[in-house]
Amino acid sequence: MFYILESKEQLDWLENQTDSPIYVDVISTNFYFHSKLTSTIGVYVKVLNDKEGYFIPVSHNDGLNVDKDRIYAILSKFKTLYTLNKKTLLYHFNLQRAIDISLVYSMSNYKRLEYSTANTSIDWYYRTHNEKPDLNRIIPIVKLYERCENIFNQIEQHLALPIPDGFEFYNNITTNVFFLLEQNGVGIVYDEFNELFKPKNPIYNTENNTTYTNYNLYNNTSRPTNTFNSVNFAAIPKTPEHRNCFKPQNDFFVEFDFDGYHLRLLAEQLNYPLSRESAHKQLAKQYFGKQEITEEEYNKAKQINFHAIYGKIPEEHKNLKIFKEVQEYIDAMWSSFTEAGYVWNPQSGKAFTTKLQDMNPAKLMNYMMQSLETSNNITILKDILKYLRDKKSFITLYTYDAILFDFSKEDGKETLSDIQTIMEKQGKYPVKFKYSTNLVL
């Protein structure tokens, strides 16, 4: 068929197009399953100066299947390669040059790229056989091709978008970090987990008492969400019955929590010194004018700090040095946003522009703090992942101001000490940790 590339001559032709931009979409064994539990059925490619796209079969019942290494060798030669979701692509091909169109769009327009995957024939297969792990092998290639063509036609216009500020940080570093975080999954007690969390269908992302999560990177602030198969892994209920549904694949869960993280990130922007002592407690001493702080005073100070960070500084404390500086920071950021039309994250380069609707100083501050939190964590996660490469322990879950490890005793206590050192970045972000054989930490 004219749209299938499978012969040597056809593949040689594609290899000769590498000076032209190309769009790539991978067809996995089942669209409903987590990418970790799928393999490659075929690859849709569209050379952008050509009229039509093509389908390269890899393991489809209807095709003269092409070796994946051959496809990878060809695709890796393209100087400009676009894809719909780079993190998903990495599960099939390690194409680091790939430009994530959904990421370009979300960073440019502050909303997710919407498109339809509807195909009458494919939808029928999924209504009747969605639990079949290799369902796409029996769906005719022509229908899979139609689906890919339809998606491309909807998003083609966005390939012309200029690359936004900070894109390289998120496309090249963030995507890889969260791809690696997803590899090991989270250990669960199968029956209890399914009863309480009620995933749409456990087989979509669960194997051998391990459930796999999916970090969505296309959000306004760059802070990822983590929902898959109807389960929100970024907001696990704190009740013991829910927390008991998780068990480590190694020996222990170890959770490292940052102390007063947003407060410390903001203090860093202000060059305001904070010691290793609890950040909230340090300010509480100023609020209450004494060195010994009660638990009630500490909790009240946390509330004051939380509100003050986002511009709601209590009248009785507005003359404190740190809050004067916080207000000046918010005012300067808002002035830049309204006059220059943008502000940016100094770490990642991500810009917040006037394309954002219904902004105000407090909301802009909230966006910036979430963005700073995320970019700082990405650099920390990258260093930890590198450190753990030759160890049995691994990161199993990331939730904004905490990182959960699945820890093996074989790695020794020094591993925990090293992780703490990496996270604290020379004492700038003190952490504490706790451990358990479940998530009741």
LOTIGU-704894 format. One line per field, with one value per residue (C-alpha): residue in three letters; x, y, z. Coordinates in nm, 2 decimals. Layout:
N
resn <- [ALA,...]
x <- [X,...]
y <- [Y,...]
z <- [Z,...]
This chain:
441
resn <- [MET,PHE,TYR,ILE,LEU,GLU,SER,LYS,GLU,GLN,LEU,ASP,TRP,LEU,GLU,ASN,GLN,THR,ASP,SER,PRO,ILE,TYR,VAL,ASP,VAL,ILE,SER,THR,ASN,PHE,TYR,PHE,HIS,SER,LYS,LEU,THR,SER,THR,ILE,GLY,VAL,TYR,VAL,LYS,VAL,LEU,ASN,ASP,LYS,GLU,GLY,TYR,PHE,ILE,PRO,VAL,SER,HIS,ASN,ASP,GLY,LEU,ASN,VAL,ASP,LYS,ASP,ARG,ILE,TYR,ALA,ILE,LEU,SER,LYS,PHE,LYS,THR,LEU,TYR,THR,LEU,ASN,LYS,LYS,THR,LEU,LEU,TYR,HIS,PHE,ASN,LEU,GLN,ARG,ALA,ILE,ASP,ILE,SER,LEU,VAL,TYR,SER,MET,SER,ASN,TYR,LYS,ARG,LEU,GLU,TYR,SER,THR,ALA,ASN,THR,SER,ILE,ASP,TRP,TYR,TYR,ARG,THR,HIS,ASN,GLU,LYS,PRO,ASP,LEU,ASN,ARG,ILE,ILE,PRO,ILE,VAL,LYS,LEU,TYR,GLU,ARG,CYS,GLU,ASN,ILE,PHE,ASN,GLN,ILE,GLU,GLN,HIS,LEU,ALA,LEU,PRO,ILE,PRO,ASP,GLY,PHE,GLU,PHE,TYR,ASN,ASN,ILE,THR,THR,ASN,VAL,PHE,PHE,LEU,LEU,GLU,GLN,ASN,GLY,VAL,GLY,ILE,VAL,TYR,ASP,GLU,PHE,ASN,GLU,LEU,PHE,LYS,PRO,LYS,ASN,PRO,ILE,TYR,ASN,THR,GLU,ASN,ASN,THR,THR,TYR,THR,ASN,TYR,ASN,LEU,TYR,ASN,ASN,THR,SER,ARG,PRO,THR,ASN,THR,PHE,ASN,SER,VAL,ASN,PHE,ALA,ALA,ILE,PRO,LYS,THR,PRO,GLU,HIS,ARG,ASN,CYS,PHE,LYS,PRO,GLN,ASN,ASP,PHE,PHE,VAL,GLU,PHE,ASP,PHE,ASP,GLY,TYR,HIS,LEU,ARG,LEU,LEU,ALA,GLU,GLN,LEU,ASN,TYR,PRO,LEU,SER,ARG,GLU,SER,ALA,HIS,LYS,GLN,LEU,ALA,LYS,GLN,TYR,PHE,GLY,LYS,GLN,GLU,ILE,THR,GLU,GLU,GLU,TYR,ASN,LYS,ALA,LYS,GLN,ILE,ASN,PHE,HIS,ALA,ILE,TYR,GLY,LYS,ILE,PRO,GLU,GLU,HIS,LYS,ASN,LEU,LYS,ILE,PHE,LYS,GLU,VAL,GLN,GLU,TYR,ILE,ASP,ALA,MET,TRP,SER,SER,PHE,THR,GLU,ALA,GLY,TYR,VAL,TRP,ASN,PRO,GLN,SER,GLY,LYS,ALA,PHE,THR,THR,LYS,LEU,GLN,ASP,MET,ASN,PRO,ALA,LYS,LEU,MET,ASN,TYR,MET,MET,GLN,SER,LEU,GLU,THR,SER,ASN,ASN,ILE,THR,ILE,LEU,LYS,ASP,ILE,LEU,LYS,TYR,LEU,ARG,ASP,LYS,LYS,SER,PHE,ILE,THR,LEU,TYR,THR,TYR,ASP,ALA,ILE,LEU,PHE,ASP,PHE,SER,LYS,GLU,ASP,GLY,LYS,GLU,THR,LEU,SER,ASP,ILE,GLN,THR,ILE,MET,GLU,LYS,GLN,GLY,LYS,TYR,PRO,VAL,LYS,PHE,LYS,TYR,SER,THR,ASN,LEU,VAL,LEU]
x <- [0.00,0.13,0.13,0.33,0.71,0.85,1.09,1.46,1.41,1.13,1.33,1.63,1.41,1.31,1.67,1.75,1.50,1.69,1.75,1.37,1.17,0.98,0.68,0.68,0.40,0.44,0.16,0.19,0.02,-0.27,-0.36,-0.52,-0.23,0.06,0.35,0.57,0.34,0.33,0.56,0.58,0.33,0.44,0.56,0.38,0.61,0.53,0.81,0.68,0.76,0.57,0.19,0.12,0.24,0.36,0.33,0.63,0.51,0.72,0.51,0.18,0.00,-0.05,0.29,0.64,0.77,1.08,1.35,1.32,1.70,1.67,1.39,1.59,1.90,1.69,1.50,1.81,1.96,1.68,1.80,1.45,1.20,0.86,0.64,0.32,0.46,0.83,0.80,0.58,0.82,1.11,0.94,0.99,1.29,1.56,1.53,1.67,1.64,1.26,1.06,0.75,0.47,0.24,0.50,0.57,0.19,0.13,0.43,0.32,-0.06,-0.09,-0.33,-0.32,-0.31,-0.65,-0.72,-0.95,-0.84,-1.18,-1.20,-1.52,-1.35,-1.08,-1.34,-1.54,-1.24,-1.18,-1.54,-1.53,-1.17,-1.00,-0.84,-0.65,-0.28,-0.19,-0.52,-0.36,-0.20,-0.54,-0.67,-0.61,-0.30,-0.52,-0.73,-0.42,-0.28,-0.61,-0.60,-0.24,-0.32,-0.63,-0.42,-0.15,-0.40,-0.53,-0.20,0.01,-0.05,0.13,0.45,0.51,0.50,0.83,1.02,0.92,1.17,1.28,1.17,1.51,1.50,1.17,1.20,1.56,1.59,1.24,1.10,1.39,1.37,1.00,1.04,1.30,1.08,0.80,1.02,1.00,0.64,0.49,0.45,0.10,-0.12,-0.32,-0.67,-0.67,-0.54,-0.80,-1.09,-1.00,-0.86,-1.09,-0.87,-1.07,-0.91,-0.61,-0.45,-0.39,-0.11,-0.05,0.19,0.33,0.19,0.34,0.13,0.28,0.22,0.22,0.35,0.17,0.40,0.17,0.06,0.06,0.32,0.52,0.43,0.35,0.03,0.03,-0.30,-0.35,-0.62,-0.85,-0.60,-0.44,-0.10,-0.02,-0.30,-0.30,-0.55,-0.37,-0.60,-0.42,-0.65,-0.54,-0.17,-0.16,-0.24,0.12,0.42,0.79,0.94,1.26,1.27,1.13,0.96,1.17,1.02,1.23,1.04,1.18,1.15,0.94,1.02,0.83,0.95,1.31,1.28,1.14,1.40,1.67,1.52,1.53,1.88,1.72,1.93,1.77,1.95,1.90,1.65,1.28,1.21,0.86,1.01,1.27,0.99,0.77,1.04,1.01,0.62,0.60,0.92,1.06,1.30,1.08,0.78,0.48,0.32,0.02,0.24,0.43,0.11,-0.01,0.33,0.29,-0.05,0.10,0.39,0.17,-0.06,0.23,0.41,0.12,0.07,-0.17,0.07,-0.09,-0.11,0.06,0.37,0.40,0.69,0.91,1.21,1.13,0.77,0.88,1.11,0.83,0.60,0.87,0.93,0.56,0.53,0.84,0.72,0.37,0.52,0.73,0.43,0.21,0.47,0.71,0.45,0.63,0.83,1.04,1.17,1.54,1.63,1.45,1.39,1.02,0.82,0.48,0.33,0.02,-0.14,-0.23,-0.58,-0.73,-0.39,-0.33,-0.02,-0.11,-0.19,0.13,0.33,0.16,0.26,0.62,0.65,0.52,0.75,1.05,0.96,0.94,1.26,1.46,1.32,1.40,1.77,1.76,1.58,1.83,2.12,1.96,1.87,2.23,2.35,2.11,2.21,2.41,2.19,1.89,1.70,1.50,1.26,0.91,0.70,0.75,0.50,0.62,0.78,0.86,1.04,0.95,1.22,1.18,1.49,1.70,1.91,2.18,2.26,2.35,2.27,2.53,2.30,2.04,2.30,2.41,2.06,2.01,2.32,2.20,1.86,1.98,2.22,2.48,2.23,2.00,1.70,1.71,1.52,1.40,1.31,1.09,1.05,0.80,0.70,0.39,0.29,0.17,0.48]
y <- [0.00,0.35,0.48,0.19,0.21,-0.14,-0.22,-0.14,0.11,0.29,0.31,0.44,0.71,0.82,0.82,1.06,1.32,1.39,1.76,1.81,1.84,1.53,1.46,1.12,0.94,0.60,0.34,0.12,-0.21,-0.05,0.32,0.26,0.09,0.27,0.31,0.10,-0.20,-0.16,-0.23,-0.07,-0.17,0.09,0.44,0.71,0.96,1.28,1.45,1.81,1.90,1.59,1.57,1.25,1.07,0.71,0.41,0.19,-0.14,-0.28,-0.57,-0.56,-0.87,-0.70,-0.56,-0.67,-0.56,-0.34,-0.38,-0.10,-0.04,0.04,0.29,0.44,0.48,0.67,0.89,0.99,1.14,1.40,1.74,1.86,1.61,1.69,1.47,1.50,1.38,1.34,1.15,0.89,0.87,0.79,0.47,0.35,0.55,0.75,1.05,1.33,1.59,1.55,1.87,1.82,2.00,1.97,2.14,2.42,2.48,2.47,2.70,2.94,2.95,2.84,2.57,2.21,2.12,1.97,1.73,1.44,1.08,0.96,0.70,0.50,0.17,0.20,0.31,0.00,-0.22,-0.04,-0.07,-0.44,-0.55,-0.28,-0.53,-0.70,-0.59,-0.61,-0.49,-0.26,-0.56,-0.67,-0.33,-0.27,-0.06,0.16,0.26,0.33,0.54,0.73,0.80,0.94,1.15,1.30,1.39,1.55,1.75,1.90,2.00,2.07,2.45,2.45,2.32,2.68,2.82,2.98,2.80,2.97,3.09,2.81,2.54,2.36,2.32,2.14,1.96,1.83,1.79,1.78,1.53,1.29,1.33,1.23,0.96,0.80,0.86,0.65,0.34,0.16,0.23,0.21,-0.11,-0.18,-0.44,-0.53,-0.61,-0.34,-0.08,-0.16,-0.16,0.18,0.37,0.22,0.25,0.24,-0.10,-0.23,-0.40,-0.07,0.02,-0.26,-0.56,-0.78,-0.57,-0.26,0.03,0.28,0.66,0.92,1.27,1.53,1.81,2.04,2.28,2.66,2.67,2.37,2.19,1.83,1.65,1.28,1.11,0.79,0.53,0.75,0.76,1.08,0.98,1.35,1.36,1.02,1.04,1.06,0.80,0.49,0.26,0.43,0.45,0.09,0.00,0.07,-0.15,-0.11,-0.33,-0.32,-0.29,0.05,0.36,0.66,1.01,1.32,1.64,1.99,2.24,2.55,2.50,2.79,3.02,2.92,2.95,3.30,3.40,3.29,3.52,3.80,3.72,3.70,3.47,3.17,2.91,2.54,2.58,2.55,2.85,2.89,2.89,3.15,3.39,3.29,3.42,3.76,3.76,3.67,3.84,3.54,3.24,2.96,2.89,2.68,2.44,2.67,2.97,2.76,2.66,3.02,3.13,2.88,3.03,3.38,3.27,3.09,3.40,3.64,3.46,3.52,3.89,3.88,4.02,4.08,4.44,4.38,4.23,4.43,4.63,4.32,4.33,4.01,4.11,4.45,4.27,4.02,4.31,4.48,4.15,4.11,4.47,4.45,4.13,4.28,4.59,4.39,4.18,4.48,4.70,4.47,4.20,3.92,3.79,3.48,3.20,3.28,2.92,2.76,3.07,2.99,3.31,3.41,3.66,3.86,3.57,3.45,3.55,3.71,3.77,3.97,4.02,3.73,3.49,3.57,3.52,3.18,3.08,3.19,3.00,2.68,2.73,2.79,2.49,2.27,2.39,2.35,2.01,1.90,1.98,1.79,1.49,1.48,1.46,1.20,0.98,1.00,0.91,0.61,0.46,0.18,0.12,-0.09,0.19,0.42,0.72,0.58,0.90,1.28,1.52,1.88,1.93,1.56,1.28,0.92,0.65,0.27,0.19,-0.12,-0.20,-0.33,0.03,0.11,0.41,0.62,0.63,0.81,1.06,1.12,1.17,1.43,1.61,1.62,1.75,2.02,2.18,2.29,2.35,2.58,2.35,2.14,1.82,1.57,1.21,0.93,0.57,0.28,-0.04,0.14,0.50,0.56,0.76]
z <- [0.00,-0.09,0.27,0.42,0.43,0.48,0.19,0.18,-0.10,0.09,0.40,0.21,0.06,0.41,0.52,0.24,0.37,0.69,0.60,0.61,0.94,1.04,1.27,1.45,1.63,1.78,1.79,2.10,2.16,2.35,2.38,2.72,2.89,3.06,2.82,3.05,2.98,2.60,2.31,1.96,1.69,1.43,1.37,1.18,1.01,0.82,0.64,0.65,0.29,0.17,0.11,0.30,0.60,0.62,0.85,0.93,1.08,1.36,1.50,1.33,1.19,0.85,0.78,0.66,0.99,1.01,1.28,1.54,1.53,1.16,1.23,1.52,1.30,1.04,1.28,1.48,1.17,1.13,1.24,1.33,1.47,1.62,1.83,2.03,2.36,2.40,2.73,2.56,2.26,2.50,2.59,2.23,2.09,2.27,2.05,2.26,1.98,1.96,2.00,2.22,2.04,2.33,2.55,2.30,2.29,2.66,2.74,2.47,2.53,2.90,2.82,2.70,2.34,2.26,1.97,1.89,1.86,1.75,1.48,1.44,1.36,1.64,1.89,1.82,1.89,2.22,2.33,2.29,2.34,2.55,2.79,2.52,2.58,2.22,2.07,1.81,1.64,1.51,1.42,1.05,0.97,0.75,1.06,1.27,0.99,0.96,1.34,1.31,1.00,1.17,1.48,1.27,1.06,1.39,1.53,1.22,1.25,1.59,1.45,1.33,1.69,1.80,2.07,2.40,2.67,2.89,2.65,2.65,3.03,3.02,2.69,2.75,3.12,3.27,3.02,3.09,3.47,3.48,3.22,3.46,3.76,3.60,3.54,3.87,3.97,4.32,4.52,4.62,4.81,4.50,4.63,4.90,4.65,4.39,4.64,4.79,4.49,4.23,3.92,3.60,3.51,3.71,3.41,3.24,3.47,3.72,3.70,3.97,4.25,4.10,3.97,3.73,3.75,3.47,3.52,3.31,3.22,3.03,3.31,3.34,3.62,3.50,3.82,3.70,3.79,3.84,3.76,3.56,3.54,3.76,4.05,4.16,4.29,4.38,4.63,4.81,5.11,5.44,5.61,5.74,5.53,5.21,5.31,5.40,5.04,4.95,5.02,4.92,4.65,4.85,5.23,5.33,5.21,5.30,5.26,5.25,5.32,5.26,5.55,5.47,5.11,4.95,5.22,5.16,4.79,4.83,5.09,4.83,4.57,4.83,4.95,5.30,5.53,5.69,5.91,5.92,6.20,6.09,5.86,6.02,6.36,6.28,6.17,6.46,6.70,6.53,6.54,6.90,7.02,7.21,7.15,7.29,7.05,7.15,6.91,6.88,6.80,6.55,6.37,6.37,6.22,5.94,5.85,5.86,5.64,5.39,5.34,5.34,5.06,4.84,4.93,5.23,5.48,5.82,5.92,6.25,6.08,5.77,5.90,5.95,5.72,5.54,5.47,5.34,5.10,5.01,4.92,4.72,4.53,4.45,4.34,4.12,3.96,3.89,3.75,3.51,3.41,3.34,3.18,3.00,2.94,3.12,3.41,3.41,3.63,3.68,3.71,3.41,3.20,3.18,3.10,3.23,2.98,2.95,2.76,3.11,3.18,3.49,3.66,3.97,4.19,4.43,4.15,3.97,4.28,4.33,3.97,4.03,4.35,4.20,3.90,4.12,4.33,4.02,3.85,4.17,4.23,3.87,3.92,4.25,4.10,3.81,4.06,4.27,3.97,3.86,4.21,4.23,3.89,4.04,4.35,4.42,4.59,4.37,4.37,4.36,4.39,4.38,4.53,4.52,4.86,4.92,4.75,4.83,4.80,4.78,4.99,4.99,5.30,5.07,4.98,5.34,5.56,5.38,5.08,5.29,5.41,5.05,4.93,5.21,5.10,4.74,4.83,5.08,4.82,5.07,5.34,5.15,5.17,5.49,5.48,5.73,5.66,5.80,5.70,5.72,5.55,5.42,5.36,5.71,5.77]
